[in-house]
Amino acid sequence: MQKFHGSMVALLTPFKDGKVDEAAFQKLCAWQIEQGTDALVPVGTTGESPTLSHTEHKRVVELCLEVAKGKVPVIAGAGSNSTEEAVDFIRHAEKAGAEGALVVTPYYNKPSQEGLYLHFKAVHDAADLPVFIYNIPGRSVVDMTPETMGRLAELPRIVGVKDATADLVRPLRQTLTCGKRFIQLSGEDATALAHLVQGGVGCISVTANIAPGLIAQMHDAWVAGDLKKAMEINERLYPVHEAMFCETSPAPVKYAASLLGLGAADCRLPIAPLSAAGRAKVEAALKQAGLLG
């Protein structure tokens, strides 16, 4: 499972005239690979998976694989608040050729810890792909405990977690409950470097959509033991990390991507267009980090 490490990108899904902009999406995927991104993660939260039809969801996974196959791993988003739908998505991801699946804790339903265990076990049992738990309480309104994660880690294909809690004690607790081979990935850019110090091995990043080279360099510096360089990049990018969540994601990162010629800023409702104040914050952060002239 060592291929799942380093700088990974939570890919946005560009739209044009209300439809998935396939050309812009594949251009983004190719650029990510050129810039040193270690893995591509389509149709997660940043990819607006809740508002994609099932046909669009599967098509986006296939488009990503067309570009990435044989170059970098693809961890396909396969989450849903319906276990039946999540099973369908992971089976498609496996058939399409993805190397892993990212499965979010079921949002809105607020399942118990036992419900979470049974949901992930059903998805695990449905395919032979490695499964990453996506724990993001701020969006799903349910928090998987380290103890429940430890139970799931006993299953052979539950291999890791994308942890978007920003709780830097979690990696230590989850190492105790899940074991040292469990792959701990940050899902929160602002604490990604600190997460590495606490036992993480990578980050599924929003900011990597617009600064893939710098994010990759930060992870490479960490692996090389050059903490000074890693910290310098982290500090340079912090205003960008903050700006990417100045309003509901992915509106800020899609606006930032539009400024860099990576597709339109359009999101699907109920994600509103970025306000004038939000646009100003994003532009200022990109200029401060040297990403925009």
C-alpha positions, 0 to 999 in steps of 0.5 A, spaced: 500 500 500 506 504 499 503 507 493 498 511 497 502 517 500 504 524 499 501 529 495 494 527 493 488 532 490 481 532 491 479 533 484 474 539 482 469 537 477 469 543 472 462 545 469 460 548 462 453 550 460 451 546 466 454 539 464 461 536 466 466 539 462 470 533 460 476 537 456 477 541 462 477 536 467 482 531 463 486 537 462 486 538 470 488 531 471 494 531 466 497 538 469 496 534 476 501 529 474 505 533 470 506 537 477 508 531 481 501 530 484 502 522 487 494 520 486 488 523 483 481 523 487 475 524 483 468 525 485 469 526 492 466 532 496 470 537 492 468 534 486 461 536 488 459 528 488 452 530 491 450 533 485 452 529 480 448 524 477 450 517 477 451 517 470 456 523 471 459 520 477 461 514 473 463 518 467 468 522 471 471 516 474 472 514 467 475 520 464 480 521 470 482 513 469 483 515 461 489 520 463 492 517 469 492 510 468 499 507 469 502 514 471 499 515 478 494 511 482 486 513 482 482 513 488 475 514 486 470 517 490 465 512 492 461 515 497 453 515 499 448 516 504 445 510 501 449 503 502 446 500 496 449 506 492 456 506 495 456 499 493 454 500 486 459 506 486 465 501 488 463 496 484 464 501 478 470 504 480 473 497 480 471 495 474 473 501 471 480 500 473 481 504 479 486 503 484 482 504 491 476 507 493 474 513 498 468 512 502 465 518 506 461 517 512 454 517 511 451 524 511 445 526 513 442 519 516 447 520 522 448 513 523 450 510 530 457 507 530 455 500 529 451 503 523 457 506 520 461 499 521 455 495 518 455 500 512 463 500 511 463 492 511 458 492 506 462 496 501 468 493 503 465 486 502 462 488 495 469 489 491 476 487 492 478 495 492 482 498 497 477 502 501 479 509 505 474 511 510 473 519 509 471 522 516 469 529 515 464 530 521 463 538 519 459 535 513 457 529 514 454 530 521 457 524 524 464 522 527 467 515 526 471 514 533 478 511 533 475 505 536 470 504 530 475 505 525 480 500 529 474 495 528 474 496 520 481 496 520 481 488 521 477 487 515 483 486 509 481 491 504 479 497 509 486 500 508 486 507 511 483 514 512 482 521 509 481 525 516 478 531 515 477 533 523 483 537 523 484 534 530 492 532 531 491 527 536 487 523 532 493 520 528 496 518 534 489 515 537 488 511 530 495 508 530 493 505 537 487 502 534 488 501 527 495 499 527 502 502 524 500 499 517 493 503 517 494 509 511 493 515 515 491 521 510 490 528 512 483 531 509 485 538 511 490 542 508 492 547 513 494 542 518 497 537 513 504 538 515 503 537 522 499 531 521 505 528 517 509 529 524 503 525 528 504 519 523 500 521 517 503 519 510 500 524 505 494 529 504 488 529 499 488 536 498 483 541 496 489 547 494 493 542 490 487 543 485 491 550 484 498 549 487 500 542 485 507 543 484 508 546 491 504 541 495 508 536 492 514 539 493 512 540 501 511 533 501 517 531 498 521 535 502 518 532 508 520 525 506 527 528 504 528 530 512 528 538 509 523 540 515 525 547 513 523 547 506 517 544 508 515 549 513 517 555 508 512 552 503 506 551 508 507 558 511 507 560 503 500 557 502 497 558 508 493 564 506 491 560 500 488 554 504 484 559 508 481 562 502 479 556 499 474 555 505 472 563 506 465 560 503 462 553 502 467 549 498 468 548 492 466 555 490 473 558 492 477 553 489 473 553 483 474 561 482 481 560 483 482 555 478 478 559 473 483 565 474 488 560 472 485 557 466 483 551 469 475 551 467 469 555 469 468 557 476 461 554 476 458 550 481 451 546 482 446 549 486 445 549 492 453 551 492 452 559 491 457 563 486 462 566 490 461 573 493 465 579 491 468 579 498 470 572 497 473 573 490 477 578 493 479 574 498 481 568 493 485 573 489 489 576 494 491 570 497 493 567 490 497 573 489 500 573 496 503 566 495 505 568 488 500 564 484 497 569 480 500 575 477 
